[in-house]
């Protein structure tokens, strides 16, 4: 599940979805659209909750406590070894 990060169910069936709304824009906090459709530009995610540390205002990929970066199951970019970007973005 991409919401609670537990196995056995999807976001659609997540028991924690009542606590945390699904489909909230992490940039402006609107429930009418998601971050990818937000008209406000930038890399600020004020309304995001990190699933690694539980903190507010950043995504797990940018969390200082997240040693795995964008690779939750381990691994890294096969070209440069970074965990901060995907291979396609290297």
WOJO-V565545 format. One record per backbone hydrogen bond with DSSP energy under -0.5 kcal/mol. NH is the residue of the N-H (numbers start at 1). CO is the residue of the C=O. E is the energy in kcal/mol with one decimal. If there is no record, write none. Layout:
BEGIN
NH_CO_E ; NH_CO_E
END
This chain:
BEGIN
5_1_-1.5 ; 13_10_-0.8 ; 14_11_-1.5 ; 17_14_-1.4 ; 18_15_-0.5 ; 19_16_-0.7 ; 20_16_-2.0 ; 21_19_-0.5 ; 25_30_-2.8 ; 29_25_-1.8 ; 37_34_-1.2 ; 38_35_-1.5 ; 41_39_-0.5 ; 45_43_-0.5 ; 45_57_-0.6 ; 47_26_-2.7 ; 48_45_-1.8 ; 50_48_-0.5 ; 50_55_-2.9 ; 54_50_-1.2 ; 57_48_-2.9 ; 62_59_-1.5 ; 63_60_-1.3 ; 66_63_-1.2 ; 67_65_-1.0 ; 69_66_-0.6 ; 70_83_-3.1 ; 71_68_-2.3 ; 72_70_-0.6 ; 74_71_-2.2 ; 77_82_-2.7 ; 81_77_-1.9 ; 89_86_-1.4 ; 90_87_-1.8
END
